Amino acid sequence: MDIADLSFPGAPSIRIPPPGPASRALLERQAERESNARTYPRGFPFAVARARGATVEDVDGNVYIDAWAGAGTVCVGHNHPDVIAAATEQMGQAIHTLDLPSPTKDRFTTKVLSLLPESLQGKMKIHFAAPTGADATEAAIKLVKTATGRRSILSFQGGYHGMTHGALSVTGSRDPKDAIANLMPDVHFMPYGYCYRCALGLKPESCDLACAKFTESVLADPSSGVTKPAGIILEAVQGEGGSVVAPVPFLRRIAEIAKAHQVPLIVDEIQAGMGRTGRWFAFEHAGIEPDVILMSKAIGGGGFPMAVVLYRKELDVWKPGAHVGTFRGFLPAMAAGVAAIEFMQSHDIVAHVAEVGARLKAGLSRVVEKRSFLGECRGLGFMLGVEVLEGDGTKTPSYEKAKRVRAECLRRGLMVELAGRHDGVVRFIPSLVFTAEHADATIRIFDEATAAVEAA
Ligand SMILES: Cc1ncc(COP(=O)(O)O)c(C=O)c1O
């Protein structure tokens, strides 16, 4: 199957600029009845009719190129035929049997563990968490606390690990924390390797990895004020932090420090994993070996809820029932996950992501060079981002301009979301079956949209 055949042909096409009348009616009903915490309809003001491959159609007949992919979840494209067939067949057999074994669960477990790099093969177990990414984070925090008997956690500025109580505690974003008293105590935030906005005000050429050294000193210094942690949690590429790729030496140093101090290293691959960065796991770019790996989003075939924690066998000190929950074994998601991975393997989608991702990044970088209000273009594979600035010669992020870029893109048929500091980064995280044609259309629309913002 040619991956170009998975999407609506000829996308994008805008008949009525969003929100059209049919969308508007549904948005109004939603606003009346749904919680004010809803998020994405504010940036994408339309109602979905259908989706296919790397494209989405709204109820007014507009077709968009989807460079958002359900927040980086849709891997082999919306409604992939193999995923639908596998999930449908499974639904005719069994849907919900918690953590009882089954041939489908066995196949899924084998498939997921087989994706691990050679050096981790045979060394890890899998825990089926409740189905969201945040659930995987919660499970991992409890796991390392239980295994080490310690209580503190080191996390990184800009990191995102979910919105539940524990996961939010280890997440960098301050806004969602402001209204919540008594989040999990003993979490300490270290500077991340975000060289464009170095927390220490240094330059990568001369910093001597001061950010990683800071973490080292926190662990080594008996007066650092931080008790020996139960775990260190990080993303190898920060997603919600703004597609920030940690420098390889930074990741290696943190992994060495964790090992030297016998602190389990938890790598959150919930967004960056499953091929999104052009490797099955983002940590593979640095050749590091995590002790715990978090996976969700794409692991259920790109839309079916599923989350797992992979961890070294030595950490498996959990007693029976130590971390349970009803929805820990949604069999259609496992069948869908196996189908998606098999499609990716048979079509070498990971190499495709690396290749088309490089083309997309090169094109976006050319646009960035033309616009005085655009800053760094960065990322790996299909996890890219562009910094949007005030345009006054400083690196001050501009949420207002970023919002306008998003709106101008949408008017032209391209879905892009915002993230990063002050939501000042436009992100490109399409499904992994995004083609070179989709990439070229994305570059063209981004060029036109940013020209319109500059001219305004
Ligand atoms: C890296 C990372 N970890 C955890 C989460 C939380 O996942 P969920 O929204 O499914 O709880 C996300 C969600 O965006 C994420 O990007």
The ligand as an SDF file (V2000), in Angstrom:
LIG
                    3D

 16 16  0  0  0  0  0  0  0  0999 V2000
    5.7220   13.4750   27.2080 C   0  0  0  0  0  0  0  0  0  0  0  0
    4.3300   13.3170   27.7310 C   0  0  0  0  0  0  0  0  0  0  0  0
    4.1270   12.6660   28.8750 N   0  0  0  0  0  0  0  0  0  0  0  0
    2.8990   12.5010   29.3900 C   0  0  0  0  0  0  0  0  0  0  0  0
    1.8000   13.0130   28.7550 C   0  0  0  0  0  0  0  0  0  0  0  0
    0.4240   12.8410   29.3430 C   0  0  0  0  0  0  0  0  0  0  0  0
   -0.3340   11.9870   28.5690 O   0  0  0  0  0  0  0  0  0  0  0  0
   -1.9390   12.0320   28.7040 P   0  0  0  0  0  0  0  0  0  0  0  0
   -2.3910   13.3400   28.1540 O   0  0  0  0  0  0  0  0  0  0  0  0
   -2.4130   10.8570   27.8890 O   0  0  0  0  0  0  0  0  0  0  0  0
   -2.2390   11.8630   30.1400 O   0  0  0  0  0  0  0  0  0  0  0  0
    1.9570   13.7160   27.5560 C   0  0  0  0  0  0  0  0  0  0  0  0
    0.8040   14.3250   26.8530 C   0  0  0  0  0  0  0  0  0  0  0  0
    0.9190   15.1700   26.0040 O   0  0  0  0  0  0  0  0  0  0  0  0
    3.2620   13.8800   27.0310 C   0  0  0  0  0  0  0  0  0  0  0  0
    3.4730   14.5680   25.8940 O   0  0  0  0  0  0  0  0  0  0  0  0
  1  2  1  0
  2  3  1  0
  2 15  2  0
  3  4  2  0
  4  5  1  0
  5  6  1  0
  5 12  2  0
  6  7  1  0
  7  8  1  0
  8  9  2  0
  8 10  1  0
  8 11  1  0
 12 13  1  0
 12 15  1  0
 13 14  2  0
 15 16  1  0
M  END
$$$$
